Amino acid sequence: MVPDLLADNEPGEVSDTGVHAMLGARSIAVVGASDRAGSFGHRLVTETLRSDPSVVVHLVNPRAGTIEGRPVLAGLDAVDGPVDLVLVGVADRAVEGVLQTAAARGDRSAVVYGSLFEPDDPTSMALRHRVSDIARDAGMALCGAGCMGFVTPARGVRAVGYVERDPLPAGPVALVTHSGSVFSALLRTRRHLGFSVVVSAGQELVTGAADYLEYALDLEETRVVGLFLETMREPAALRLALERAAARDVAVVALTVGASESGRSMVAAHSGALAGGDGAWEALFEATGVLRVSDLDELCDTLELFAQPRRARRRRPGSGLATVHDSGGERTLVVDLAEALDVPFAVIGEATTSRLAALLDTGLRPENPLDCWGTGGDTETLFTEATRAMAADDAVDVVALGLDFVAEYDGDESYPRAAMAAASDSDVVVAVLSNCTSAIDDATVAPLRAAGIPVLEGTRSGLLALRHFLEFPDRTRMLAAAPPVDDDRRAQWVERLAGGPLTADESVALLADYGIASPTTLRCTTAAEVSAAGEVIGFPVVLKTDMEGIAHKSDVGGVVLGIVDGAALDSAYFDLAARFGPDVIVAESVPAGVEVALGLARDPHLGVLMVVGAGGVLVELLADRAVRLAPLDRHRASAAVASLRVSALLAGVRGAPPADLDALIDDMVALSTLALELGECLDGLDVNPLSCGPEGCLALDVLIEPRRR
């Protein structure tokens, strides 16, 4: 992380950091410049010289001479004064020397394109570490290694060694990617994506995604940011940058890779870093309002939709999407997909249905989604007015024309003209939703894109983009303010956790101190104590082994349920004592409830994460969980529960009464407070199951792992 990076600049404000000097460079030295056509050095010269004329470019090559009619200097030392940016287009073995010279000169930043492999040991990281140390010690920003470089259309800077279109498309999209291929693909897409800055970050030896994101947020042009990330570096700085984006209403759309076991190994091999766990990404993005996508098509559709300046309104009951179609079958396809993807359709009002009814041919129903096609008379007027009617409804936040914008061999331009006319005077966004990606005619949709009408190229990816658009106003809720720390409570448990594992009684007491209730329990070590405990608690009871080292008692037959009398309790105790030892717990039996798992887990990137999911045996069966960062308020806790499949059981099914959701939310908020006060003392905490019934929630089993230092 470059130490002088400022995080509080207003958009458009000039900053004096290494990152700003790099991405907005006014002077560039190209080391490794070449006049050999087709070489990397020649392409690097070609692209750099296409930068804005105000950018001063120095060409450097030991052979000197001239390139493109410009003088070439024999070494970086020959360049007059420090420069903003050094482009290091030389072999890996020469990079270290170039960086040493640049650092000594006071040059502000550099791009290293090579992967920095040691000649005799390709697996060694030593060269990367030496180069990183040189830049860090000099306070230089460094893009790479192993990257494509960057372009900053907003400032007219081109720092790439591959020929790109000229001029570059300028606009509101900022892109930061760990993948060089994604860098090229999005720069060269036929879509109407204009960029403020595009960075191929590579290995991020010094300068990381958070730095680039901060720079993008300082550009007044930036309205949406795309991230393609293989690993999580500098998580604290990234979190601050993402929170800043949310506060400024800049949508951040993220695609991460490496969630699978094989994917993680590929990321490690490619970037030399461990991939951020998928749960960590989920928690970070939820906390900062980031819109997460699952593939490049969804990323592109979402970026194009957010590139236009308008936003959806905050969701209200009955609000959502309206779509207009020319096919009953394609409309049904969209409805089916939207239901599967949880995309809400707006409930349109009576005034809108009356307005639509006056337009439609006999037999067509004035509803949302709308099938307009009847006899085909006056198509342009029909679709223009139907779209306008939908857009005018207060419940509609965005209108999508689900039409096939194919080449019309009879020259009919009714659909594009209708889209243009409806969008020109609409208060909400009007977009095109493709029914078939390969059937989109570029010439037909080009004027729409030029007019700011998003063209979403896949039905599935387009619907997901529309869902993100509708969700965005609610996703930007910032983290809840942390509750005040109870210093006495914290000090008590910090001291105890430092002493090693807790007993079962202590674990229950810790939960109780934070407001999470458990059944009445008594710890016993003899048969007489067990018998007395049964009488005190009252039958039926549960008996559990309390042998040290058994994390999951039920897995080894260490739990006996539904013990109805003293004789059964004695028998159960002798069995457990014979198998595990005399230490046991006698606990109150509780009515059956929906089993939920609550827990804390330590992540190497973000620290303590909160986890809620299906509990009991369903943990492994469903893999149904949500991961969050503390502090967690009731709104975010409720949303986490609603995202689970087990939420249907909590709501009550087949005559079962609903669980006390308020009590579950209370316990999640309480666990959040525990995480804030004691998280640094814990490697993990597992409440499984938390039994959720109509009268409240009880922690039936708890496992607490103190931090191993």
C-alpha positions in Angstrom: 0.0 0.0 0.0 1.5 3.4 -1.0 1.6 5.3 2.3 0.7 8.8 1.1 -2.7 7.7 -0.5 -5.5 10.1 0.5 -8.9 8.7 1.0 -10.9 11.8 1.6 -10.6 13.8 -1.7 -13.7 15.1 -3.3 -14.4 13.9 -6.9 -12.3 15.9 -9.3 -9.9 17.1 -6.6 -6.2 17.0 -7.5 -4.1 14.8 -5.3 -0.4 14.6 -5.0 0.2 10.9 -4.4 2.3 8.3 -6.2 -0.9 6.6 -7.5 -2.2 9.9 -8.9 1.2 10.7 -10.4 1.1 7.3 -12.1 -2.5 7.1 -13.4 -2.6 10.8 -14.3 1.0 11.1 -15.4 2.2 14.2 -17.2 5.7 12.9 -17.9 6.6 9.3 -18.8 9.9 7.5 -19.5 9.7 4.4 -21.7 12.6 2.1 -20.7 13.0 -0.6 -23.3 11.7 1.5 -26.2 12.3 -0.3 -29.6 12.0 0.5 -33.3 11.6 -3.2 -34.1 8.1 -3.6 -35.5 5.9 -6.1 -33.6 8.1 -6.1 -30.5 6.8 -5.3 -27.1 9.0 -2.3 -26.9 7.7 -0.9 -30.2 4.1 -1.4 -29.2 4.8 0.3 -25.9 6.2 3.3 -27.7 3.3 3.4 -30.1 0.7 3.3 -27.4 2.5 5.8 -25.0 2.9 8.3 -27.9 -0.9 8.1 -28.4 -1.3 9.7 -24.9 -2.6 13.3 -24.7 -0.2 15.7 -26.4 0.4 17.4 -23.0 2.1 14.3 -21.7 5.9 14.5 -22.1 7.3 11.2 -23.3 11.0 10.2 -23.0 12.3 7.1 -24.9 15.1 5.1 -23.3 17.3 2.3 -24.9 21.0 1.7 -24.5 21.4 1.7 -28.3 20.1 5.3 -28.4 19.3 6.6 -31.9 15.8 7.6 -32.9 12.3 6.0 -32.9 9.4 7.4 -34.7 11.5 10.5 -35.4 12.1 11.1 -31.7 15.5 11.0 -29.9 16.3 8.0 -27.8 18.3 8.4 -24.6 20.9 5.8 -23.7 19.7 5.4 -20.0 17.2 6.5 -17.5 19.9 8.7 -15.9 19.9 10.8 -19.1 16.3 11.9 -18.6 16.2 15.4 -17.3 14.7 15.4 -13.8 12.3 13.0 -12.1 9.3 11.8 -14.1 5.8 10.8 -13.0 5.9 7.4 -14.5 8.5 4.9 -15.7 7.4 2.1 -18.0 9.7 -0.9 -17.5 9.5 -2.8 -20.8 12.7 -4.9 -20.2 13.5 -8.5 -19.5 12.9 -9.7 -15.9 16.7 -9.8 -15.2 17.0 -6.1 -15.9 14.0 -4.8 -14.0 15.7 -4.5 -10.6 18.4 -2.2 -12.0 15.9 0.0 -13.7 13.9 0.3 -10.5 17.0 1.2 -8.5 17.8 4.0 -10.9 14.3 5.3 -10.9 14.1 5.3 -7.1 17.4 7.1 -6.8 16.2 9.7 -9.3 13.0 10.4 -7.4 10.7 9.1 -10.1 7.2 8.9 -8.7 5.9 5.5 -10.1 6.5 2.6 -12.4 4.8 -0.2 -14.3 6.5 -3.6 -14.4 5.0 -5.8 -17.2 7.1 -8.9 -16.7 6.3 -11.6 -14.2 9.7 -11.3 -12.4 10.8 -14.9 -12.6 14.3 -15.7 -11.3 16.3 -17.2 -14.2 17.5 -20.2 -12.2 14.5 -20.7 -10.0 11.1 -19.8 -11.6 9.3 -20.6 -8.3 11.4 -18.1 -6.3 9.7 -14.9 -5.0 13.1 -13.3 -4.1 13.2 -11.0 -7.2 9.6 -9.8 -6.6 10.5 -9.0 -3.0 13.6 -7.0 -3.9 11.7 -5.0 -6.5 8.8 -4.4 -4.1 11.3 -3.2 -1.4 12.9 -0.8 -3.8 9.6 0.8 -4.7 8.3 0.9 -1.1 11.4 2.4 0.3 11.3 5.1 -2.3 7.6 5.8 -1.8 6.9 4.9 -5.5 3.6 3.5 -6.7 4.1 0.3 -8.7 1.7 -1.3 -11.1 2.3 -5.0 -11.6 4.3 -7.1 -11.9 2.8 -9.5 -14.4 0.3 -6.9 -15.8 -0.9 -5.3 -19.0 -0.5 -1.8 -17.5 -3.3 0.8 -17.5 -5.1 3.5 -19.5 -6.7 6.6 -18.1 -9.0 8.0 -20.8 -10.1 10.7 -18.4 -6.6 12.0 -18.3 -5.3 10.9 -21.7 -2.7 8.4 -20.4 -1.9 5.2 -22.2 0.6 2.8 -20.5 0.1 -0.5 -22.3 2.3 -2.6 -24.6 -0.6 -3.9 -26.7 -2.2 -1.9 -29.5 -5.6 -0.6 -28.4 -8.3 1.4 -30.3 -7.6 5.1 -30.7 -9.2 7.1 -29.3 -10.0 5.0 -26.3 -13.7 5.2 -25.3 -14.0 7.7 -22.4 -16.8 7.6 -19.9 -18.1 6.8 -16.4 -16.8 3.2 -16.0 -13.7 2.4 -13.9 -12.3 -1.1 -14.2 -9.7 -2.7 -11.9 -8.8 -6.3 -12.8 -6.3 -8.9 -11.8 -6.7 -10.6 -15.2 -5.0 -9.1 -18.2 -7.4 -10.8 -20.6 -10.4 -9.2 -18.9 -8.6 -5.9 -19.2 -8.3 -6.4 -23.0 -11.8 -7.9 -23.5 -13.6 -5.0 -21.8 -11.5 -2.4 -23.5 -12.3 -3.9 -26.9 -15.9 -4.9 -26.4 -18.5 -3.7 -28.9 -20.6 -2.4 -26.0 -21.1 1.3 -25.3 -18.7 1.2 -22.3 -16.7 4.4 -21.8 -14.0 4.4 -19.2 -12.5 6.8 -16.8 -9.6 4.5 -15.9 -8.8 0.8 -16.6 -6.0 -0.9 -14.7 -4.5 -4.4 -15.1 -3.2 -4.7 -11.5 -1.3 -8.0 -11.9 0.5 -9.2 -8.8 0.0 -5.9 -6.8 3.6 -6.0 -5.4 3.1 -2.5 -4.1 0.0 -0.7 -5.3 -3.3 -2.6 -4.9 -6.9 -2.6 -5.9 -7.8 -0.3 -3.0 -5.4 2.4 -4.3 -6.8 2.2 -7.8 -10.3 2.4 -6.5 -9.5 5.4 -4.4 -8.1 7.1 -7.6 -11.2 6.2 -9.6 -13.4 7.8 -6.9 -11.4 11.0 -7.2 -12.4 11.3 -10.9 -15.6 13.2 -11.3 -16.3 11.0 -14.4 -16.6 7.8 -12.5 -20.1 6.6 -11.8 -19.6 2.8 -11.7 -16.6 0.6 -10.9 -16.0 -2.9 -12.1 -13.7 -5.2 -10.1 -12.3 -8.6 -11.3 -10.4 -10.0 -8.3 -8.5 -13.2 -7.8 -7.3 -12.5 -4.3 -7.9 -10.1 -1.4 -4.9 -8.0 -0.6 -4.9 -5.1 1.8 -8.4 -5.9 3.1 -8.7 -3.0 5.5 -7.8 -0.4 2.8 -10.2 -2.2 0.4 -13.0 -2.0 2.9 -12.5 1.7 3.4 -12.4 2.4 -0.3 -15.6 0.4 -0.9 -17.4 2.2 2.0 -16.3 5.5 0.4 -17.8 4.4 -3.0 -21.1 3.5 -1.3 -21.2 6.9 0.5 -20.7 8.7 -2.9 -23.4 6.6 -4.7 -20.8 5.0 -7.0 -22.0 1.5 -7.7 -19.2 -1.2 -7.4 -19.8 -4.4 -9.3 -17.4 -7.2 -8.4 -16.6 -10.6 -9.9 -14.3 -12.8 -7.9 -12.7 -16.1 -8.8 -11.2 -18.9 -6.7 -14.3 -20.1 -4.8 -13.7 -23.8 -5.6 -10.8 -25.8 -4.4 -9.4 -26.2 -7.9 -10.0 -22.5 -8.6 -8.1 -21.5 -5.4 -5.1 -23.6 -6.5 -5.2 -22.0 -10.0 -5.3 -18.5 -8.4 -2.3 -19.3 -6.2 -0.3 -20.6 -9.2 -1.2 -17.6 -11.3 -0.9 -14.6 -8.9 1.4 -16.0 -6.2 -1.2 -15.3 -3.5 -3.8 -17.2 -1.6 -7.4 -16.4 -2.8 -9.7 -14.7 -0.4 -12.2 -17.2 1.0 -15.6 -16.9 -0.6 -17.2 -16.2 2.7 -14.8 -13.3 3.2 -15.8 -11.8 -0.1 -19.5 -12.3 0.8 -19.1 -10.6 4.1 -17.1 -7.7 2.8 -19.4 -7.0 -0.2 -22.5 -7.2 1.9 -21.1 -4.7 4.4 -20.1 -2.2 1.8 -23.0 -2.4 -0.7 -21.0 -4.1 -3.5 -23.0 -5.8 -6.2 -21.6 -9.3 -6.8 -21.8 -11.0 -10.2 -21.0 -14.5 -11.2 -19.6 -14.2 -14.8 -18.3 -11.7 -17.3 -21.6 -11.4 -19.2 -23.4 -10.4 -16.0 -20.5 -8.0 -15.2 -20.8 -6.3 -18.6 -24.6 -6.0 -18.5 -24.5 -4.6 -15.0 -21.8 -2.0 -15.9 -23.7 -0.9 -18.9 -26.9 -0.5 -16.9 -25.2 1.6 -14.2 -23.1 3.7 -16.6 -26.2 5.8 -17.3 -26.6 8.5 -14.7 -30.0 7.6 -13.2 -30.6 5.2 -10.2 -33.6 3.3 -9.1 -35.6 4.6 -6.2 -35.4 2.9 -2.8 -37.7 -0.2 -2.9 -41.3 0.2 -1.8 -43.9 -2.5 -1.4 -45.1 -3.5 -4.9 -42.3 -1.7 -6.8 -40.0 -3.2 -9.3 -39.4 -3.9 -13.0 -41.8 -3.5 -15.9 -41.2 -5.3 -19.2 -42.8 -4.9 -22.6 -42.7 -7.7 -25.2 -43.9 -8.6 -28.7 -44.2 -12.3 -28.0 -46.2 -14.3 -25.5 -43.7 -17.1 -25.4 -40.7 -14.8 -24.8 -42.6 -12.9 -22.2 -43.3 -16.2 -20.4 -39.6 -17.1 -20.6 -38.7 -13.8 -18.9 -41.3 -14.4 -16.2 -40.0 -17.9 -15.5 -36.4 -16.7 -15.3 -37.3 -13.6 -13.2 -39.0 -15.8 -10.7 -36.0 -18.1 -10.4 -33.7 -15.2 -10.1 -35.9 -13.3 -7.6 -36.4 -10.3 -9.8 -39.5 -8.4 -8.7 -42.1 -7.1 -11.1 -43.9 -3.9 -10.3 -47.6 -4.1 -9.3 -49.0 -1.4 -11.8 -51.9 0.8 -10.8 -55.4 1.1 -12.3 -54.6 4.2 -14.2 -51.8 2.4 -16.0 -53.9 -0.6 -16.8 -56.6 1.7 -18.2 -54.0 3.5 -20.3 -52.7 0.2 -21.6 -56.1 -1.2 -22.3 -56.9 1.7 -24.6 -53.7 0.8 -26.7 -54.0 -3.0 -27.0 -55.8 -5.1 -29.5 -58.7 -7.2 -28.4 -57.7 -10.3 -26.4 -54.5 -8.8 -25.0 -54.4 -8.1 -21.3 -53.2 -4.8 -19.8 -50.7 -6.2 -17.2 -47.1 -6.4 -16.2 -45.2 -8.0 -17.9 -47.0 -6.9 -21.1 -47.4 -8.7 -24.4 -48.2 -5.9 -26.9 -48.3 -7.9 -30.1 -51.7 -8.2 -31.7 -52.3 -7.5 -35.4 -49.1 -5.6 -35.8 -50.7 -2.3 -36.7 -48.7 0.9 -36.1 -46.0 -0.9 -34.2 -43.9 2.2 -33.4 -46.8 4.1 -31.7 -48.0 1.0 -29.8 -44.7 0.2 -28.3 -43.8 3.8 -27.6 -47.0 4.5 -25.7 -47.0 1.2 -23.9 -43.5 1.8 -22.7 -44.4 5.4 -21.7 -47.4 4.1 -19.7 -45.3 1.7 -17.8 -42.6 4.3 -17.1 -45.2 6.7 -15.7 -46.4 4.3 -13.1 -45.1 5.2 -9.6 -44.4 1.5 -8.8 -42.1 1.1 -11.8 -38.4 1.7 -11.2 -37.1 0.6 -14.5 -38.6 -0.5 -17.9 -37.1 -3.2 -20.1 -38.1 -3.7 -23.7 -37.9 -7.5 -24.2 -37.7 -7.3 -28.0 -35.5 -8.9 -30.6 -33.4 -6.1 -32.1 -32.4 -8.2 -35.1 -31.6 -6.9 -38.6 -34.9 -6.0 -40.3 -34.5 -6.8 -44.0 -37.6 -4.7 -44.9 -36.0 -1.6 -43.3 -38.5 -1.4 -40.5 -37.1 0.7 -37.6 -40.2 0.7 -35.4 -38.6 -0.9 -32.4 -35.5 1.3 -32.1 -37.5 4.4 -32.8 -40.1 3.4 -30.1 -37.3 2.8 -27.6 -35.7 6.1 -28.4 -38.9 8.0 -28.1 -40.0 6.4 -24.8 -36.6 6.8 -23.2 -36.3 10.5 -24.3 -39.1 11.7 -21.9 -39.1 8.9 -19.3 -38.5 9.6 -15.6 -37.1 6.1 -15.1 -34.4 4.1 -17.0 -35.6 2.4 -20.2 -33.4 -0.5 -21.2 -33.4 -3.2 -23.8 -33.4 -6.8 -22.6 -32.3 -9.3 -25.2 -34.1 -12.5 -25.8 -31.2 -14.0 -27.7 -27.6 -12.6 -27.5 -26.5 -13.8 -30.9 -29.5 -12.2 -32.6 -28.7 -8.6 -31.6 -27.8 -6.5 -34.6 -25.0 -4.2 -33.7 -26.0 -1.6 -36.3 -29.6 -1.5 -35.0 -28.7 -1.1 -31.3 -25.7 1.3 -31.8 -27.9 4.4 -31.9 -29.7 3.2 -28.8 -26.4 2.9 -26.9 -25.2 6.2 -28.2 -28.4 7.8 -26.7 -27.7 6.2 -23.3 -30.2 3.3 -23.5 -28.5 0.2 -22.0 -28.7 -2.9 -24.2 -28.5 -5.9 -21.9 -27.3 -8.8 -24.1 -28.4 -11.9 -22.2 -31.8 -12.7 -20.8 -30.4 -14.2 -17.6 -27.5 -11.8 -17.2 -29.7 -8.9 -18.1 -32.3 -9.8 -15.5 -29.6 -10.2 -12.9 -28.3 -6.7 -13.9 -31.8 -5.3 -13.5 -32.1 -7.0 -10.0 -28.8 -5.4 -9.0 -30.1 -2.0 -10.3 -33.2 -2.4 -8.2 -31.3 -3.5 -5.1 -28.6 -0.8 -5.2 -30.3 1.9 -3.2 -30.8 -0.6 -0.3 -27.4 -2.2 -0.7 -25.7 1.1 0.1 -26.7 1.0 3.8 -23.5 1.7 5.7 -22.4 -0.4 8.6 -24.3 0.2 11.8 -22.5 2.2 14.4 -20.6 -0.1 16.8 -22.4 -0.4 20.2 -20.5 1.0 23.2 -18.0 -1.5 24.7 -18.8 -2.9 28.2 -15.3 -2.6 29.5 -15.8 -4.7 32.7 -17.5 -7.5 30.7 -14.8 -7.5 28.1 -11.9 -7.4 30.6 -13.4 -10.4 32.5 -13.7 -12.6 29.4 -10.4 -11.5 27.8 -8.6 -12.6 31.0 -10.5 -15.9 31.1 -10.0 -16.7 27.4 -6.3 -16.1 27.7 -6.2 -19.0 30.2 -7.2 -21.7 27.7 -10.3 -23.6 26.8 -13.6 -22.9 28.6 -15.6 -25.5 30.5 -19.2 -26.1 29.3 -20.5 -24.0 32.2 -18.2 -21.1 31.3 -19.2 -21.3 27.6 -22.9 -21.0 28.6 -22.1 -18.2 31.0 -20.2 -16.3 28.3 -23.2 -16.5 25.9 -25.5 -15.4 28.7 -23.4 -12.4 29.5 -24.1 -11.2 25.9 -27.8 -12.0 26.1 -27.9 -15.4 24.3 -30.0 -17.9 26.4 -29.3 -21.5 26.9 -31.3 -24.3 28.6 -30.6 -24.8 32.3 -27.5 -27.0 32.7 -25.6 -28.6 35.6 -22.1 -30.0 35.3 -21.6 -33.3 37.2 -18.7 -35.7 37.8 -20.4 -38.5 39.8 -23.5 -40.6 39.5 -24.9 -39.0 42.7 -24.5 -35.6 41.2 -26.2 -36.7 38.0 -29.2 -38.1 39.9 -29.6 -34.9 41.9 -29.3 -32.7 38.8 -32.1 -34.6 37.2 -34.4 -33.9 40.1 -33.4 -30.2 40.3 -33.9 -29.6 36.5 -36.9 -31.8 36.1 -37.5 -34.5 33.6 -37.2 -35.0 30.7 -33.5 -34.0 30.5 -30.5 -34.3 28.1 -27.2 -35.9 29.1 -24.0 -34.9 27.3 -20.4 -36.0 27.8 -18.1 -33.1 29.0 -14.9 -34.9 28.2 -12.2 -32.4 27.1 -11.3 -32.5 23.4 -14.6 -33.6 22.0 -15.8 -30.7 19.9 -19.0 -32.3 18.4 -20.5 -34.6 21.0 -23.4 -35.9 18.9 -21.0 -37.2 16.2 -19.4 -39.6 18.7 -22.6 -40.7 20.5 -21.9 -38.4 23.4 -25.4 -37.0 23.7 -28.5 -38.8 25.0 -31.9 -37.1 24.5 -35.3 -37.4 26.0 -34.3 -39.0 29.3 -37.7 -39.4 31.2 -36.8 -40.6 34.7 -34.0 -41.3 37.2 -33.4 -44.9 36.2 -32.9 -44.0 32.5 -30.6 -41.1 33.6 -28.5 -43.5 35.7 -28.2 -45.9 32.8 -27.3 -43.2 30.4 -24.6 -41.8 32.7 -22.9 -45.2 33.3 -22.8 -45.7 29.5 -21.2 -42.3 28.8 -18.8 -42.5 31.8 -17.6 -45.9 30.6 -16.9 -44.6 27.1 -15.8 -41.0 27.7 -15.1 -40.5 31.4 -17.1 -39.2 34.4 -17.5 -35.6 33.4 -21.0 -34.9 32.0 -23.6 -32.2 31.6 -27.3 -32.6 32.6 -29.4 -30.1 30.6 -33.1 -29.2 30.4 -35.0 -30.6 27.5 -36.5 -28.0 25.3 -39.4 -28.2 22.8 -38.4 -29.0 19.2 -37.6 -25.9 17.1 -36.0 -25.1 13.8 -32.3 -25.6 14.2 -30.0 -22.8 13.2 -26.3 -22.5 13.5 -24.7 -19.2 14.7 -20.9 -18.7 14.8 -17.8 -16.7 14.5 -14.8 -17.8 12.3 -11.4 -16.2 11.9 -10.5 -15.2 8.4 -6.9 -14.5 7.5 -7.9 -11.4 5.5 -10.8 -9.8 7.4 -10.5 -11.1 10.9 -13.6 -12.4 12.7 -16.6 -13.2 10.4 -20.1 -13.9 11.6 -21.9 -16.9 10.2 -25.6 -17.8 10.3 -27.1 -20.9 8.6 -29.1 -24.1 8.8 -28.1 -25.9 11.9 -27.9 -29.4 13.3 -27.5 -32.1 10.6 -28.6 -29.6 7.9 -25.2 -27.8 8.2 -23.5 -30.3 6.0 -26.5 -31.3 4.1 -27.6 -27.9 2.8 -24.4 -25.8 3.1 -26.9 -23.0 3.7 -25.2 -20.0 5.3 -24.7 -16.3 5.2 -21.5 -14.6 6.2 -21.4 -11.1 7.6 -19.1 -8.5 9.3 -19.8 -6.9 12.6 -21.3 -4.7 13.7 -24.6 -6.1 12.6 -27.8 -4.1 13.0 -31.3 -5.6 13.0 -31.9 -4.7 9.4 -28.8 -6.5 8.1 -29.4 -9.4 10.5 -32.9 -9.8 9.2 -31.7 -9.7 5.6 -29.1 -12.4 6.3 -31.8 -14.7 7.7 -34.1 -14.0 4.7 -31.3 -15.1 2.3 -31.3 -18.6 3.8 -33.2 -21.5 2.5 -34.0 -22.5 6.0 -35.9 -19.3 6.4 -38.9 -21.1 4.9 -38.8 -23.5 7.9 -38.5 -20.5 10.3 -41.7 -19.0 8.8 -43.6 -22.2 9.6 -44.5 -25.0 7.1 -47.3 -27.6 7.1 -49.1 -26.2 10.1 -46.0 -25.7 12.2 -46.0 -22.3 14.1 -43.5 -19.7 12.9 -40.3 -19.3 14.9 -39.7 -16.2 17.0 -37.7 -14.3 14.4 -37.3 -11.3 16.6 -35.5 -13.5 19.2 -33.2 -14.9 16.4 -32.4 -11.4 15.3 -31.7 -10.4 18.9 -29.2 -13.3 19.2 -27.5 -12.3 16.0 -27.0 -8.7 17.1 -25.8 -10.0 20.5 -23.3 -12.2 18.8 -22.1 -9.2 16.8 -21.4 -7.3 20.0 -19.5 -10.4 21.3 -17.5 -10.4 18.1 -16.6 -6.7 18.5 -15.6 -7.1 22.2 -13.9 -10.5 22.1 -13.1 -11.3 18.5 -9.4 -10.8 18.9 -9.4 -13.4 21.6 -11.2 -16.1 19.6 -10.3 -18.4 16.7 -13.9 -19.6 16.5 -17.3 -19.8 18.3 -20.0 -22.3 17.3 -23.6 -22.3 18.5 -25.1 -25.3 16.9 -27.9 -25.9 17.2 -29.7 -22.8 18.2 -33.2 -24.0 18.6 -35.7 -21.4 17.3 -39.2 -22.0 18.5 -42.4 -19.8 18.8 -41.4 -18.7 22.3 -37.8 -17.8 21.6 -34.3 -19.3 20.9 -32.1 -21.4 23.0 -28.4 -22.3 22.4 -28.4 -26.1 22.8 -24.7 -26.6 22.2 -21.7 -24.2 22.1 -18.1 -24.6 21.2 -15.6 -21.8 21.9 -12.1 -21.8 20.7 -9.7 -19.3 22.3 -7.2 -17.6 20.0 -4.0 -19.5 19.6 -1.1 -17.0 19.6 
